[in-house]
Amino acid sequence: MKYLKVTLISIFFLPSLIYAASDMTMSSSPSLPAPYQSVTLTLISYSFDVNTANIVWTVSGRTFTGGVGVKQITVQTMGIGESIPVKAQAALGTGEIVEANINLTPQGVDILWETPESYTPPFYLGKSLPGVGSTVRATALPNLSSNGLQIPAQNISYSWYVNDDFLSNISGYGKQFANIPLDYLSSKTNIRVVARGPTGVASEKTISIYPHDVLPLLYIYDDSLGVKMEQSIFKRFETTRDFTLSLIPFYLSVKNNFSTSGNYTWLLEGLPVTPEEKTILSFHPEENASGLKKLSVSLSNSRRTLQKAETDLEILFDTRK
């Protein structure tokens, strides 16, 4: 009788640490942080409950915080291009340790805007404001760096958005400038640009632009000196002699000459009067007379139909000697 020799092999399962970085991700808000900005980091997993995991956060190689269910922290970024490494390790009840990492490297971009078609008089010191439906010129001013070197503006790709609508026709590589019409149907227009460098670094900026009413103001006009811009005339004007008024339509959307695009109607005591020019009207009160006249001027824009405005003035004259 033959005997079968059986060799028993004992297999022992020893506990081990399994690093599964793909099981957990780390999101940041905002997703494209700016310099010296607070950023909220949140752990997300669809394979286990992060609320029951024992989590340890490490920032720049040092323990930041930790505990069961500590799935969110807030970190402040540094300057442009300065990276802050952040690591989170989640210890599960099964003995696994899951890890997620992120490098917070802030970049920057600003938007400078102007309204080249909105009229302001020569030597005006204020900012020209956009009228309803006018076009603004936006310029992206990027501050992106990679490996310690600043990326030239012409080597950056720009994505332009208006009220979250992507404008493909004005977006692209090196398209730092954009002419954007304001939304007729909204009280404000949000303009956003996302600037992306060739190495993947990126930054974004959003601004809100509010349309401004056309502001028609009246000034005294002098044949020798021109328009006296020192002080505008409001509501009431008193005089004892002949005078000439000039209407300046602040923020009317025009190209070069506000007289070509503007339509002006002058009414004196409700009756139309004909000015010497579209925006200049002279008055010649009768001698040895006094009284009160009501003047109104309305204007519209043939290029921007929603741009309309009106101004009124009471003229008190006394030419008695």
BELVENQUI-V852706 format. One record per residue. N is the residue number from 1. PHI is phi in whole degrees, -180 to 180 (NA if undefined). PSI is psi in radians with two decimals (999 if undefined). D_LAST is the distance of its C-alpha to the last C-alpha in Angstrom with 2 decimals. Layout:
BEGIN
N;PHI;PSI;D_LAST / N;PHI;PSI;D_LAST
END
This chain:
BEGIN
1;NA;2.20;153.81 / 2;-94;2.50;150.85 / 3;-108;2.40;147.99 / 4;-90;2.10;144.40 / 5;-85;2.13;142.69 / 6;-111;2.21;139.20 / 7;-102;2.09;136.73 / 8;-89;2.26;133.95 / 9;-114;2.08;130.65 / 10;-90;2.27;128.24 / 11;-113;2.15;124.55 / 12;-110;2.27;122.12 / 13;-96;1.98;118.35 / 14;-94;2.43;116.44 / 15;-62;2.47;112.82 / 16;-137;2.84;110.38 / 17;-99;2.19;106.66 / 18;-115;2.06;105.09 / 19;-93;2.03;101.70 / 20;-126;1.41;99.95 / 21;-64;-0.44;96.46 / 22;-76;-0.22;95.82 / 23;-82;-0.13;96.17 / 24;-145;2.39;92.93 / 25;-123;2.85;89.51 / 26;-125;2.12;86.51 / 27;-103;2.66;82.97 / 28;-124;2.52;79.78 / 29;-135;2.02;76.34 / 30;-71;2.78;74.16 / 31;-73;-0.49;76.48 / 32;-121;1.46;74.63 / 33;-70;2.62;73.68 / 34;-95;2.96;71.03 / 35;-63;2.46;71.53 / 36;54;0.75;71.78 / 37;-117;2.53;71.60 / 38;-76;2.27;73.74 / 39;-123;2.27;76.24 / 40;-97;2.16;78.38 / 41;-107;2.32;81.91 / 42;-131;2.33;84.01 / 43;-87;2.40;87.68 / 44;-133;2.35;88.65 / 45;-147;2.46;92.17 / 46;-109;0.09;93.63 / 47;-110;-0.24;97.24 / 48;-154;2.91;97.18 / 49;-91;1.91;95.08 / 50;-68;-0.32;93.03 / 51;-70;-0.34;92.42 / 52;-106;-0.04;96.09 / 53;-85;2.61;96.50 / 54;-89;1.94;96.57 / 55;-110;2.38;93.82 / 56;-122;2.18;93.31 / 57;-102;2.36;90.10 / 58;-125;2.22;90.13 / 59;-121;2.15;86.98 / 60;54;0.68;87.39 / 61;82;0.00;91.10 / 62;-118;2.52;90.70 / 63;-63;2.23;91.29 / 64;-99;-0.90;87.95 / 65;-167;3.08;88.99 / 66;-179;3.09;91.52 / 67;140;3.00;93.25 / 68;-70;2.16;94.32 / 69;76;0.16;91.63 / 70;-79;1.43;89.12 / 71;-98;0.06;87.90 / 72;-145;2.39;84.33 / 73;-138;2.90;82.75 / 74;-123;2.24;79.36 / 75;-127;2.51;79.20 / 76;-98;2.31;76.31 / 77;-75;2.97;76.25 / 78;-102;-2.71;76.03 / 79;-78;3.12;74.05 / 80;-54;2.20;73.94 / 81;79;-0.05;77.50 / 82;-88;2.04;79.19 / 83;-89;2.49;81.87 / 84;-122;1.90;83.04 / 85;-77;2.32;86.42 / 86;-125;2.30;86.93 / 87;-130;2.46;90.30 / 88;-127;2.26;91.38 / 89;-117;2.21;95.05 / 90;-112;2.05;96.05 / 91;-92;2.12;99.59 / 92;-95;2.89;100.97 / 93;-67;-0.34;103.71 / 94;-82;-0.09;106.01 / 95;96;-0.13;105.96 / 96;-74;2.64;103.69 / 97;-123;2.07;100.80 / 98;-106;2.42;97.91 / 99;-127;2.51;95.37 / 100;-138;2.50;91.86 / 101;-133;2.67;89.81 / 102;-154;2.57;86.31 / 103;-111;2.04;84.45 / 104;-88;1.86;80.83 / 105;-124;1.68;79.13 / 106;-69;2.52;75.33 / 107;-128;3.01;73.26 / 108;-141;2.61;69.50 / 109;-156;2.41;66.87 / 110;-121;2.86;63.09 / 111;-123;2.14;60.56 / 112;-104;2.25;57.37 / 113;-127;2.67;54.93 / 114;-148;2.86;51.77 / 115;-123;1.49;49.68 / 116;-66;-0.34;49.30 / 117;-96;-0.14;47.70 / 118;-82;2.21;44.96 / 119;-78;2.35;41.65 / 120;-139;2.59;39.79 / 121;-69;2.82;37.33 / 122;-57;2.50;38.63 / 123;68;0.27;39.27 / 124;-68;2.25;39.10 / 125;-89;-0.27;41.20 / 126;-84;3.09;42.26 / 127;-86;2.35;45.14 / 128;-72;2.24;44.67 / 129;-102;2.61;45.70 / 130;-79;2.38;47.68 / 131;-83;3.05;46.27 / 132;-61;2.22;48.44 / 133;75;0.12;51.40 / 134;-77;2.97;50.47 / 135;-104;2.31;53.13 / 136;-109;2.64;53.70 / 137;-106;2.02;55.78 / 138;-104;2.42;58.31 / 139;-126;2.15;60.33 / 140;-84;2.29;63.48 / 141;-115;1.56;64.12 / 142;-80;2.67;67.83 / 143;-139;1.27;69.74 / 144;-108;2.50;73.34 / 145;-137;2.68;76.40 / 146;-144;2.25;80.11 / 147;55;0.64;82.91 / 148;81;0.05;80.40 / 149;-115;2.37;78.57 / 150;-73;2.41;75.07 / 151;-88;2.20;75.04 / 152;-59;2.54;72.65 / 153;-59;-0.58;69.90 / 154;-75;-0.19;71.19 / 155;-101;0.31;74.62 / 156;-116;2.53;73.39 / 157;-96;2.37;73.30 / 158;-119;2.27;70.18 / 159;-113;2.09;70.11 / 160;-104;2.43;66.69 / 161;-132;2.51;66.05 / 162;-125;2.04;63.09 / 163;50;0.77;63.48 / 164;71;0.09;67.20 / 165;-92;2.18;67.62 / 166;-74;2.28;69.30 / 167;-104;1.57;67.56 / 168;-68;-0.51;70.53 / 169;-71;-0.38;68.60 / 170;-114;0.09;66.59 / 171;-102;2.74;69.35 / 172;145;-3.05;72.16 / 173;-67;2.14;73.42 / 174;78;0.05;70.72 / 175;-86;1.33;67.88 / 176;-78;-0.38;65.63 / 177;-112;2.59;62.39 / 178;-149;2.31;61.40 / 179;-97;2.04;58.51 / 180;-125;2.10;58.30 / 181;-76;2.42;56.17 / 182;-72;2.62;54.98 / 183;-71;2.13;56.56 / 184;-66;-0.56;54.43 / 185;-95;0.13;56.32 / 186;-129;2.64;56.12 / 187;-77;-0.21;53.52 / 188;-151;2.77;54.98 / 189;-123;2.14;57.24 / 190;-92;2.17;60.12 / 191;-114;2.20;61.18 / 192;-128;2.46;64.57 / 193;-129;2.41;66.52 / 194;-115;2.09;70.16 / 195;-105;2.21;71.20 / 196;-124;2.25;74.95 / 197;-86;2.93;76.77 / 198;-66;-0.35;79.98 / 199;-96;0.10;82.16 / 200;100;-0.17;80.92 / 201;-68;2.61;78.37 / 202;-154;2.79;75.21 / 203;-154;2.75;71.94 / 204;-139;2.75;69.19 / 205;-148;2.42;65.54 / 206;-126;2.33;63.29 / 207;-126;2.72;59.50 / 208;-117;2.28;57.17 / 209;-118;2.27;53.96 / 210;-108;2.28;51.33 / 211;-69;2.58;48.96 / 212;-116;2.47;45.26 / 213;-65;2.57;42.57 / 214;-63;2.37;40.25 / 215;-116;1.66;37.03 / 216;-82;2.13;33.96 / 217;-122;2.51;31.04 / 218;-102;2.43;27.54 / 219;-136;2.76;26.02 / 220;-75;2.40;23.11 / 221;-111;2.29;24.44 / 222;-113;2.33;23.73 / 223;-61;-0.53;25.13 / 224;-92;-0.73;26.65 / 225;-97;-0.22;27.68 / 226;83;-2.66;28.44 / 227;-73;2.23;28.22 / 228;-86;1.68;26.88 / 229;-82;0.05;29.73 / 230;-62;-0.61;28.83 / 231;-155;2.27;27.42 / 232;-84;2.88;27.49 / 233;-106;2.15;24.96 / 234;-116;2.31;26.47 / 235;62;-0.87;25.66 / 236;-142;2.41;21.90 / 237;-136;2.26;19.08 / 238;-112;2.42;15.42 / 239;-150;2.76;12.90 / 240;-124;0.15;9.35 / 241;-149;3.12;11.06 / 242;-63;2.63;14.35 / 243;-157;2.87;17.46 / 244;-130;2.36;21.19 / 245;-106;2.54;23.68 / 246;-125;2.30;27.33 / 247;-99;2.20;30.07 / 248;-112;1.97;33.02 / 249;-89;1.45;36.07 / 250;-58;2.34;38.03 / 251;73;0.20;41.79 / 252;-69;2.33;41.83 / 253;-77;1.88;45.28 / 254;-139;2.99;44.93 / 255;-93;-1.18;46.89 / 256;-125;-0.71;44.57 / 257;-121;2.04;41.47 / 258;-69;-0.28;39.82 / 259;-73;-0.46;38.34 / 260;-76;-0.62;41.85 / 261;-95;-0.37;43.12 / 262;-90;2.49;40.02 / 263;-111;2.19;38.85 / 264;-122;2.39;35.16 / 265;-125;2.08;33.46 / 266;-103;2.25;29.67 / 267;-127;2.27;28.49 / 268;-118;2.04;24.99 / 269;55;0.64;25.26 / 270;82;-0.04;28.99 / 271;-109;2.42;28.86 / 272;-67;2.45;29.98 / 273;-125;2.65;27.69 / 274;-102;2.06;29.10 / 275;-78;2.83;28.18 / 276;-63;-0.72;28.58 / 277;-129;3.08;31.44 / 278;-58;-0.58;33.12 / 279;-118;0.22;31.17 / 280;-131;2.22;27.87 / 281;-136;2.29;25.00 / 282;-102;2.55;21.58 / 283;-121;2.40;18.50 / 284;-130;1.48;15.85 / 285;-62;2.57;13.28 / 286;-66;2.64;12.09 / 287;-71;2.60;8.80 / 288;53;0.78;6.61 / 289;-137;2.80;9.29 / 290;-148;2.78;10.72 / 291;165;-3.04;14.36 / 292;-131;2.22;17.45 / 293;-121;2.51;19.79 / 294;-107;2.18;23.28 / 295;-114;2.41;24.80 / 296;-135;2.48;28.51 / 297;-130;2.20;30.67 / 298;-117;2.58;34.47 / 299;-141;2.71;36.99 / 300;-143;2.97;40.75 / 301;-119;2.11;43.36 / 302;-70;-0.33;45.73 / 303;-95;-0.39;48.26 / 304;-134;1.69;48.17 / 305;-64;-0.42;47.80 / 306;-87;-0.06;47.30 / 307;-88;1.80;44.30 / 308;-138;2.63;41.28 / 309;-160;2.87;38.01 / 310;-152;2.57;34.62 / 311;-138;2.61;31.29 / 312;-126;2.63;28.32 / 313;-148;2.34;24.68 / 314;-96;2.23;21.87 / 315;-110;1.98;18.47 / 316;-103;2.01;15.53 / 317;-120;2.60;12.27 / 318;-151;1.82;8.66 / 319;-105;0.23;6.35 / 320;-72;2.47;3.77 / 321;-97;999;0.00
END
